[in-house]
Amino acid sequence: MNVLITGGTGTISSGLVRESVRRGFNTYAITRGNHSHKNIEGATYITGNVWDRDSYLDGIKNIHFDVVVECLVFNPLQLEYSLASFCDICDQYIFISTAVLEIPSDNSTVSEDSALDYGGREYVRNKIACEELLATYFKKKKEKYTIVRPFFTYGAYHIRYGVDSSYDEYANIYRIKSKKPLICFKTYKVPFVNIEDFSRGVVSLFKNSLAYGEVFHIAEQGKETTWEEVYKLVAKSLDTDAYVIHLPKLLFQMFVPRRYEAIIGERGRNYSVIDNKLKKAVPGFSQLISNEIGIANTVGKIVDEYKANELPRDEEYQLGIEDAIIHAYNRQLITQEEKEMVEKYFEKTDSFLDEKNVKRTKSKLQEFYDVLIKWIGLKQKKQEIGEFLKHNGFDTVAIYGMKELGKTLYNDLKLCGMTIPYCIDARVDDVCKDVATTVITPDEYSDACDVDVVIVTAIHYYEDIFLQLWKKKKDIPILSLEFIIDEMLMR
């Protein structure tokens, strides 16, 4: 059997290549050649751009494929190009879609016939459109196509988390190894499938008459797991513990916005898979790889890859986690047990950020500009920071940082009738001459009267300021002006 797989070095595509080779099929893969260390022995790799036919045509010239598996299509335009390239040279075209386009029922079950999430994020809507295009394209030739909907697959060099980086596979491993807190949300159960098991299921659909014109999940009913359990198994493979903080979903929108849509639309749902259809087409299918073993093997590969290569780190993701934890701690949005966990972490941390790996992604001037624009937006909506603070029970305020933002905030809060017993700034004799209240240095903060909240206007240095003040008074919330404005804008 001749098999062609687009991609070949991604999590799904590499797993399919490996299983196809294992079964003795003549297996070809089209790749750009950028990750040749992930190539599978026994497969033929064709270097080319799958969106440029001329770059790979010589490699597949005069070959008719029994099966083509399309792993790289994410929208209908790409699908049209792929069909034009491969449809006439194969007997069965398998499209890798996604199972998260399905909406779980009231009891969290999902099957291939579940309602589709037409209102979901763009990625999901595009996959739905691709499936509909396929059904139309092959309306009279159902034997020509099969749709596969993966759930949360992991393996090779990739692990799925409830909240993960967009590209940094080492991000959460780094946090676990460094004994840094991890962030998660409510305990959801999801199908979590090792790529070896997934690939066995898909390859069993090759030239399978029961698969023609059909849609399949590749997951076993009853093998669902929680995102917290994933963290714990990763930690176990590293001979340590995972310190998980459960946060409200709103905070993910504030601090890890690039992941928020996936959290709300996919990973923040319970999925209980119904696998009758798959087991009818592939009798005896089951997930043979335990998550403990599968995750341990995957962690080992990721760690080895990061040791061998200078791969980029996702600094924005690390900052988002740190900021979200600080914010949740200050606003008492976590449990007492989690609060104690965070306090232990703070106490043993000289600097809240690992300066070698985590640096601010925006310049100080850019952050100042962004906050000012958002503040103007609040003013245009006739929303006042002082009224927001009073609504949340903050009547007395100390302001840290008395340059432009600090002075503006001071005047703004006074107009709202707020009590500001003192301000804090290291340069008392420099920037604080025209401030009509007591100004103290950070060293004097421990002896100052208690306030309901400290607001930091030196937003670029918030994390270090937070740690400095928190160690002096642990019961007073310390909020960044940026956090307050962002939270007001989202209400």
Secondary structure, DSSP 8 states (H G I E B T S, - for coil): -EEEEE-SSSHHHHHHHHHHHHTT-EEEEEE-STTGGG--TT-EEEES-TT-GGGTHHHHTT--EEEEEE-S--SHHHHHHHHHHHGGGEEEEEEE--GGGB---TTSEE-TTS-B-TTS-HHHHHHHHHHHHHHHHTTT-GGGEEEEE--EEEBTTB---SS--SS-TTHHHHHHHTT--EEE-S--EEEEEEHHHHHHHHHTTTT-GGGTT-EEE---TT-EEEHHHHHHHHHHHTTS---EEE--HHHHHHH-HHHHHHIIIIITS--EE--HHHHHHSTT----S-HHHHHHHHHHHHHHHHHHS-----HHHHHHHHHHHHHHHHTT-S-HHHHHHHHHHHHT-SSSS-TTT---SS-HHHHHHHHHHHHHHHHHTT--HHHHHHHTT--EEEEE--SHHHHHHHHHHHHTT-EEEEEE-S-HHHH-TT-SSEEE-GGGGGGS---SEEEE--GGGHHHHHHHHHTT-TTS-EEEHHHHHHHHHT-
